[in-house]
Amino acid sequence: MSSSEPAPYIVCTDVRKAFGSHEVLKGVSTQFRTGEVTVIIGASGSGKSTLLRAINRLEPHDSGSITIDGVAVGDDAATLQRQRSEVGMVFQQFNLFGHLTVLDNLTLAPRRVRRTPRSQAREQAMALLARVGMQDHAHKYPWQLSGGQQQRVAIARALAMAPKVILFDEPTSALDPEMVQEVLDVMRELAHGGMTMIVVTHEMGFAREVADRVMFFDQGCIAHDAPPAEFFANPGSERIRAFIRRMSA
């Protein structure tokens, strides 16, 4: 590792996970550096989302190790709460609290976890909503918003904890096609601002344009991992080439 290259922030070593007899992660080893945007692609069921959920301990891994900033991801409640405040997550289905306004969705975790005073949490939340173009909707409820608007709020909510990394689990796959671009634009802005991001997506254009590296998952293993120019020019196998062609059609 060169002196100018940041140390890995998240390290996965021989990570395995099975659901019954079906092994979803088969000894995955990789690392993610601060300031890096990693895009993970691959067929459904290949283990992409399971890896993200294992990093955030939403899905405990069976064996191997995952460390965040040198600390193992495990079941210790205090450590896990601290790690989850450093590693935000944006889900496919938004996961906003339906009984809370947009503003309250953003202020809840900072007030409860970081003990941020209410007035400061609201001020920070309004600044984040402005950043994602949702400041005029602060007092609406999630059901009053489009899917694209809800996902932008979900991104702002993840940012409200000032995380060091954000995990995106297929953030545009539940959206109508015309709403995809508004969410990708917000993600591009985050990437250009230096946010460390791990993104599971089928958006090949985003991967080509924004990623520092692209990783292809195949049946629970990392089949290819390269910078985007190299990844798309030399996919590594006919299977990957066919996948890229299908997703880019």
FENQUI-V30487 format. One record per backbone hydrogen bond with DSSP energy under -1.0 kcal/mol. NH is the residue of the N-H (numbers start at 1). CO is the residue of the C=O. If there is no record, write none. Layout:
nh:NH co:CO
nh:NH co:CO
This chain:
nh:5 co:2
nh:9 co:32
nh:10 co:32
nh:11 co:67
nh:12 co:30
nh:13 co:65
nh:15 co:28
nh:16 co:63
nh:17 co:25
nh:19 co:22
nh:22 co:19
nh:24 co:17
nh:25 co:17
nh:26 co:220
nh:28 co:15
nh:30 co:12
nh:32 co:10
nh:36 co:33
nh:38 co:197
nh:39 co:213
nh:40 co:199
nh:41 co:215
nh:46 co:43
nh:51 co:47
nh:52 co:48
nh:53 co:49
nh:54 co:50
nh:55 co:51
nh:56 co:52
nh:57 co:54
nh:58 co:53
nh:59 co:53
nh:62 co:16
nh:63 co:16
nh:65 co:13
nh:67 co:11
nh:68 co:71
nh:69 co:9
nh:71 co:68
nh:73 co:66
nh:80 co:76
nh:81 co:77
nh:82 co:78
nh:83 co:79
nh:84 co:80
nh:85 co:81
nh:86 co:82
nh:87 co:83
nh:88 co:165
nh:90 co:167
nh:95 co:93
nh:100 co:97
nh:102 co:140
nh:103 co:138
nh:105 co:101
nh:106 co:102
nh:107 co:103
nh:108 co:104
nh:111 co:107
nh:112 co:108
nh:113 co:109
nh:116 co:110
nh:121 co:117
nh:122 co:118
nh:123 co:119
nh:124 co:120
nh:125 co:121
nh:126 co:122
nh:127 co:123
nh:128 co:124
nh:129 co:125
nh:130 co:126
nh:131 co:127
nh:132 co:128
nh:133 co:130
nh:134 co:129
nh:137 co:134
nh:138 co:135
nh:140 co:137
nh:144 co:141
nh:145 co:142
nh:150 co:146
nh:151 co:147
nh:152 co:148
nh:153 co:149
nh:154 co:150
nh:155 co:151
nh:156 co:152
nh:157 co:153
nh:158 co:154
nh:159 co:155
nh:160 co:156
nh:161 co:158
nh:162 co:159
nh:164 co:86
nh:165 co:86
nh:166 co:196
nh:167 co:88
nh:168 co:198
nh:169 co:90
nh:170 co:200
nh:173 co:170
nh:175 co:172
nh:179 co:176
nh:183 co:179
nh:184 co:180
nh:185 co:181
nh:186 co:182
nh:187 co:183
nh:188 co:184
nh:189 co:185
nh:190 co:186
nh:191 co:187
nh:192 co:188
nh:193 co:189
nh:194 co:191
nh:195 co:190
nh:197 co:36
nh:198 co:166
nh:199 co:38
nh:200 co:168
nh:201 co:40
nh:204 co:202
nh:207 co:203
nh:208 co:204
nh:209 co:205
nh:210 co:206
nh:212 co:37
nh:213 co:37
nh:214 co:226
nh:215 co:39
nh:216 co:224
nh:217 co:41
nh:218 co:221
nh:220 co:46
nh:221 co:218
nh:223 co:216
nh:224 co:216
nh:226 co:214
nh:231 co:227
nh:232 co:228
nh:233 co:229
nh:234 co:230
nh:241 co:237
nh:242 co:238
nh:243 co:239
nh:244 co:240
nh:245 co:241
nh:246 co:242
nh:247 co:243
nh:248 co:244
